[in-house]
Amino acid sequence: MNQYQMAHFKFGLIAPVIQGTFPDESAIAYYRRITEKPLQRPDGTAFHYKPKSIQYWEQLYRKGGMDALIRPSRIDKGSSRALSNDAIAEIYRLKEKYPRLNATQIREKLIVDGTITAKVSVRCLQRFVKEWNLKSGAPTNLKDRKAFEEAYFGGMWQADSCHFPHIADSSGKLRKTYLLLILDDHSRMIVAAKIFFNDNAVNFQHLLKNAVAAYGIPNKVYTDSGSPYINNQTELICASIGTILLHAPIRDGAAKGKVERVFRSLKERWLYGLDRSTIESIEEFNLSLAEHVRTYNLTKHSSTGETPMDRYLKTHERIKIPQSYEWLCECFLHRDKRVVRNDSTLQINKIQYDVPMQFIGQTVNIRYMPSKTDSAFILFDNRRYPLRLTNKVENSKARRASFRIDYDQTGGNDHD
């Protein structure tokens, strides 16, 4: 179990108090109730926590956000047998493609692919497969289902992606596209929808950020179990804004029935009647999509008898608003660690950056937007140290005895 999984576990327990949705008479009553029995942790073990422990996590979160819930790495980091998010995503993929693979066979494939090491035991995989009901032959069509709906806008958003037609990119090459969409469960309003050339976590995070900026912070976000949605960065981002990230069971498309019906409606009422020969870029494709989304949100929904916009307006005041756009941008920064090399550099996405010399040999915490790594910075002692793109020619002319990067001149400031 890594520090990020544990932080997400802690946030899941305190989220009802942070969001004000717990049903008990007080927060401490809620903590007493949930700690009556042992709680199952991300690594599958059970532990009997005390109410004061959960209350302490709440205090940490209110004071320092998600970063305060992340414990420092252990000295023996690397010896843990907990499955990484990459391994989890691969297990889902293998079980979906080869439902009858057992834990031993999955382990062998993951070791060969380099996804896990031999330190991960068969028992670890068996426990994961059992906990997430991934055993072969599970009767997915016999689940006890009931129609449900959140009581107000922002109670839960559903998110998913679907395959879309090929169009030409900026170089003229035909590429497959993907529609990523976020739907409010109560109002059925499409709060965000965009077509991308890649179905990945960064694009989903971009879409979620735009939705939160426009409509507020949802209590929950419900996604499928694909790799764009199962990763540490997305979990940390959701917890940082105070949202619980939930995943539908594998091979259970019916669990996301509302968003699946929207996909079908978009195709039948818009895509299939669109003359794609007139679409010359993905930007034009998205403009056409945006126009249809506006029409959809203003059209009476067959299940509710109201337009999504009308339902949104009735209860939208209950949703929390971000403190500021700057705060929101901070929450959506990627968090990572890097070891600073002896030449005062580190790499982000294979791009080299200069860092202050005092960090040579240290493992540092970095913050950055994947689409704008030139604004990356080191966060140390609540102070920002901006990174500068390495210019080897310029560095070769610098006098070694006096060479340093003046970060005060490049925008270094205290972290709010």
C-alpha positions in Angstrom: 0.0 0.0 0.0 1.6 3.3 -1.1 1.2 6.6 0.5 -1.2 7.9 -2.1 -3.5 5.0 -1.8 -3.6 5.4 2.0 -4.2 9.2 1.7 -7.1 8.5 -0.6 -8.5 5.9 1.9 -8.3 8.5 4.7 -10.1 11.1 2.6 -12.8 8.6 1.8 -13.6 8.3 5.5 -13.6 12.0 6.3 -15.3 13.2 3.1 -18.9 13.0 4.5 -17.8 15.4 7.2 -15.9 17.7 4.8 -18.9 17.8 2.5 -21.4 18.0 5.4 -23.4 14.9 4.1 -23.0 12.6 7.2 -26.4 11.4 8.6 -25.4 11.3 12.2 -26.1 14.0 14.8 -22.5 15.1 14.9 -19.1 14.5 13.3 -17.8 12.6 16.3 -21.0 10.4 16.3 -20.2 9.6 12.6 -16.6 8.7 13.5 -17.7 6.4 16.3 -20.2 4.6 14.1 -17.7 3.9 11.3 -15.0 2.7 13.7 -17.3 0.2 15.5 -15.8 -2.5 13.3 -12.4 -2.9 11.7 -11.9 -1.0 8.4 -10.4 -2.6 5.3 -7.4 -0.7 4.1 -6.2 -0.5 0.4 -3.8 -3.4 0.8 -6.7 -5.7 1.9 -5.8 -5.8 5.6 -8.3 -4.8 8.3 -7.5 -2.4 11.1 -9.6 -1.2 14.1 -9.2 2.6 14.1 -10.2 4.9 17.0 -12.6 7.8 16.3 -9.9 10.2 17.4 -7.6 8.9 14.6 -10.3 9.7 11.9 -10.9 13.1 13.6 -7.2 13.8 13.4 -7.2 13.1 9.7 -10.0 15.6 9.3 -8.0 18.2 11.1 -5.0 17.5 8.9 -7.0 17.8 5.8 -8.6 21.1 6.8 -5.2 22.5 7.7 -3.1 21.3 4.8 -5.4 19.6 2.2 -4.5 16.4 0.6 -0.7 16.9 1.0 -1.2 16.7 4.8 -2.7 13.2 4.5 0.2 11.9 2.5 2.8 10.4 4.9 6.5 10.7 4.0 7.9 7.7 2.1 9.4 4.9 4.2 13.1 4.2 4.2 12.3 0.7 2.9 10.1 2.0 0.1 10.0 -0.5 -2.8 9.6 -3.6 -0.6 5.9 -3.2 -0.4 3.8 -5.8 -2.2 0.9 -3.5 -2.8 -0.2 -3.3 -6.4 0.5 -0.1 -8.3 -2.3 1.7 -10.3 -0.6 0.6 -13.5 -0.8 -3.0 -12.3 -4.4 -2.6 -11.3 -5.3 -1.2 -14.7 -3.6 -4.1 -16.4 -5.4 -6.6 -14.3 -8.7 -5.1 -15.3 -7.7 -5.2 -18.9 -6.5 -8.9 -18.7 -9.7 -10.0 -16.9 -11.9 -8.2 -19.4 -10.0 -9.7 -22.4 -9.4 -13.2 -20.8 -12.1 -13.7 -18.2 -10.8 -17.2 -17.2 -7.3 -16.2 -16.4 -6.5 -17.1 -12.8 -4.3 -15.1 -10.4 -1.2 -17.2 -11.1 -1.4 -16.7 -14.8 -2.1 -12.9 -14.4 1.0 -12.7 -12.1 3.2 -14.4 -14.7 2.0 -12.0 -17.4 2.6 -8.9 -15.3 6.1 -10.1 -14.3 7.0 -10.7 -17.9 5.7 -7.3 -18.9 7.6 -5.6 -16.1 4.4 -4.3 -14.6 5.2 -5.9 -11.2 8.2 -7.6 -9.7 8.5 -11.1 -8.4 8.1 -9.8 -4.9 4.3 -9.5 -5.5 2.8 -12.8 -4.4 0.1 -14.9 -5.9 -1.9 -14.4 -2.7 -1.8 -10.6 -3.3 -3.4 -10.9 -6.7 -5.9 -13.5 -5.5 -7.0 -11.1 -2.7 -7.4 -8.3 -5.2 -9.4 -10.4 -7.7 -11.7 -11.6 -4.9 -12.3 -8.2 -3.4 -13.2 -6.6 -6.7 -15.3 -9.5 -7.9 -13.2 -10.2 -10.9 -13.5 -14.0 -10.8 -14.4 -15.6 -14.1 -18.0 -16.5 -14.7 -19.4 -13.8 -12.3 -23.0 -13.4 -13.4 -23.0 -9.7 -14.2 -26.5 -9.8 -15.5 -28.0 -11.1 -12.2 -27.0 -8.1 -10.0 -29.6 -6.6 -7.8 -30.2 -3.2 -9.5 -32.6 -0.4 -8.5 -33.2 2.9 -10.3 -31.5 5.7 -8.3 -31.0 9.4 -8.5 -29.1 11.9 -6.5 -31.3 14.4 -4.6 -29.7 17.5 -5.9 -27.3 18.9 -8.5 -23.7 18.1 -7.7 -24.5 15.1 -5.5 -22.7 12.9 -8.1 -21.2 13.4 -11.6 -20.8 10.4 -13.9 -17.8 10.4 -16.3 -16.9 8.2 -19.2 -15.4 8.1 -22.7 -16.4 6.5 -26.0 -14.8 5.9 -29.3 -15.5 8.5 -32.0 -14.7 8.7 -35.8 -11.3 9.4 -37.3 -10.5 13.0 -38.4 -7.4 14.7 -39.7 -5.0 16.3 -37.2 -3.0 19.5 -37.8 -0.5 17.5 -40.0 -3.3 16.1 -42.2 -3.0 12.6 -40.7 -6.2 10.7 -40.0 -6.4 9.9 -36.3 -9.1 8.2 -34.1 -10.9 10.5 -31.7 -12.5 10.0 -28.3 -15.5 11.8 -26.6 -15.0 12.4 -22.9 -18.1 13.5 -21.1 -19.2 14.4 -17.6 -22.9 14.2 -16.6 -24.7 15.4 -13.5 -26.7 12.4 -12.1 -29.6 14.5 -10.7 -30.3 17.0 -13.5 -28.9 14.9 -16.4 -27.1 18.1 -17.4 -23.9 17.6 -19.5 -21.5 19.7 -17.4 -18.5 19.0 -19.7 -17.9 17.3 -23.0 -15.0 17.4 -25.4 -13.4 15.4 -28.2 -9.7 14.5 -27.9 -7.2 12.5 -29.9 -6.3 10.6 -26.8 -8.3 8.9 -24.1 -6.1 9.5 -21.1 -6.0 10.8 -17.5 -4.6 14.3 -18.4 -7.5 15.0 -20.8 -10.0 13.8 -18.2 -8.4 16.0 -15.6 -8.6 19.0 -18.0 -12.3 18.3 -18.6 -13.0 17.9 -14.9 -11.2 21.2 -14.1 -13.3 23.1 -16.6 -16.5 21.5 -15.2 -15.7 22.4 -11.7 -14.7 26.0 -12.7 -18.1 26.4 -14.4 -20.5 24.6 -12.1 -18.8 24.0 -8.7 -17.4 21.0 -6.8 -19.4 17.7 -6.8 -19.6 15.5 -3.8 -18.7 12.4 -5.9 -17.4 11.6 -9.4 -18.3 8.1 -10.7 -16.2 6.7 -13.5 -15.4 3.3 -15.1 -12.3 1.3 -14.2 -10.2 2.3 -17.2 -6.7 3.6 -17.0 -7.7 7.3 -17.6 -9.6 7.2 -14.3 -7.5 4.9 -12.1 -4.3 6.8 -11.3 -2.7 8.5 -8.3 -2.9 12.0 -9.8 -6.6 11.9 -10.5 -7.3 10.6 -7.0 -5.2 13.3 -5.4 -6.8 16.0 -7.5 -10.3 14.9 -6.5 -9.4 14.7 -2.9 -7.8 18.1 -3.0 -11.0 19.7 -4.1 -13.1 17.6 -1.7 -14.6 15.1 -4.1 -14.8 11.3 -3.7 -13.7 9.4 -6.8 -15.6 6.2 -7.3 -15.2 3.4 -9.9 -17.8 1.2 -11.4 -17.1 -2.6 -11.3 -15.3 -4.0 -14.3 -17.4 -5.4 -17.2 -20.5 -3.6 -15.7 -21.6 -1.0 -18.3 -25.1 -0.9 -16.8 -23.6 0.7 -13.7 -23.1 3.8 -15.8 -26.5 3.6 -17.5 -27.2 7.3 -17.5 -24.0 8.4 -19.3 -24.2 5.4 -21.7 -27.7 6.6 -22.7 -26.3 10.1 -23.3 -23.7 8.7 -25.6 -26.3 6.9 -27.6 -28.4 10.0 -27.8 -25.5 12.1 -29.0 -24.7 9.7 -31.7 -28.3 9.2 -32.9 -29.3 12.9 -32.8 -26.1 14.6 -33.8 -23.2 12.5 -34.9 -24.9 10.2 -37.4 -26.5 13.2 -39.1 -23.3 15.2 -39.2 -21.6 15.7 -42.6 -18.1 14.9 -41.3 -16.6 15.8 -44.7 -17.1 19.5 -43.8 -15.1 19.0 -40.5 -11.6 20.1 -41.2 -10.2 20.1 -37.6 -10.8 18.8 -34.1 -11.6 22.4 -33.1 -14.5 22.5 -35.6 -15.6 19.1 -34.4 -15.8 20.4 -30.8 -17.6 23.6 -31.9 -20.3 21.4 -33.4 -20.4 19.2 -30.3 -20.8 22.3 -28.0 -23.8 23.5 -30.0 -25.5 20.1 -29.6 -24.7 20.0 -25.9 -26.4 23.4 -25.5 -29.5 22.0 -27.3 -29.5 18.9 -25.2 -29.3 20.8 -21.9 -32.3 22.9 -22.9 -34.5 19.9 -24.2 -37.0 18.2 -21.9 -35.6 14.8 -20.7 -37.9 11.8 -21.0 -36.9 10.4 -17.6 -37.4 13.6 -15.5 -40.0 15.5 -17.5 -37.9 18.6 -17.2 -35.0 20.1 -19.1 -31.5 19.5 -17.5 -31.1 23.3 -17.2 -34.4 23.6 -15.3 -33.4 20.9 -12.8 -29.9 22.4 -12.4 -31.4 25.8 -11.6 -33.6 24.4 -8.9 -30.8 22.9 -6.7 -27.5 24.3 -8.0 -27.1 26.6 -4.9 -26.2 23.5 -2.8 -23.0 22.8 -4.7 -19.8 24.2 -3.3 -17.9 26.9 -5.3 -14.1 26.8 -5.5 -12.3 29.3 -3.3 -10.8 31.0 -6.3 -9.6 30.1 -9.8 -6.0 30.2 -8.5 -6.9 27.8 -5.8 -8.5 25.5 -8.3 -5.4 25.5 -10.5 -3.3 24.6 -7.5 -5.5 21.6 -6.7 -5.1 20.3 -10.3 -1.3 20.5 -10.3 0.4 17.1 -10.6 2.4 16.0 -7.6 5.6 14.1 -8.1 9.0 13.4 -6.7 12.4 13.6 -8.5 16.0 13.1 -7.5 18.1 16.1 -8.4 21.2 15.1 -10.4 24.8 16.2 -9.7 24.5 18.7 -12.5 21.6 20.5 -10.8 19.0 19.2 -13.2 15.9 17.0 -13.1 13.5 15.7 -15.8 9.8 16.1 -16.3 8.3 14.2 -19.3 11.9 13.7 -20.6 12.5 17.4 -20.6 15.5 18.7 -18.6 15.3 21.6 -16.2 17.8 23.5 -14.0 17.2 23.6 -10.3 18.9 25.4 -7.4 22.2 23.9 -6.5 21.2 23.3 -2.8 18.9 20.5 -3.9 21.7 18.4 -5.6 21.3 14.7 -4.6 18.0 15.3 -2.8 14.6 13.9 -3.6 12.3 16.9 -4.1 8.6 17.5 -4.4 7.6 19.0 -7.7 4.3 20.5 -8.9 3.4 21.1 -12.5 0.6 21.1 -15.1 1.3 18.3 -17.7 0.4 20.6 -20.5 2.6 23.4 -19.2 5.7 22.0 -17.6 7.6 25.2 -18.1 5.8 26.6 -15.1 6.9 23.7 -12.9 8.4 24.4 -9.5 9.9 22.6 -6.5 7.8 22.9 -3.3 10.1 23.0 -0.2 9.2 24.3 3.2 6.1 26.0 1.8 8.2 28.0 -0.6 8.3 27.7 -4.4 11.5 27.3 -6.4 10.6 27.6 -10.1 12.4 25.3 -12.6 14.1 26.7 -15.7 14.4 24.9 -19.0 18.0 23.8 -19.3 20.0 25.7 -21.9 23.3 23.8 -22.3 24.9 26.4 -24.5 24.2 29.2 -22.0 25.3 27.0 -19.1 28.6 26.3 -20.9 29.4 30.0 -20.9 28.6 30.5 -17.2 31.4 30.9 -14.7 31.3 27.8 -12.5 32.5 29.6 -9.3 29.7 32.1 -9.3 27.0 30.4 -11.4 23.6 30.2 -9.8 20.0 30.6 -10.8 18.5 33.7 -9.3 15.0 32.4 -8.5 13.9 35.6 -6.8 14.1 37.2 -10.3 12.2 34.3 -12.0 9.1 34.5 -9.9 9.8 32.5 -6.7 7.4 33.3 -4.0 5.9 31.9 -0.8 3.3 29.2 -1.2 -0.1 30.4 0.0 
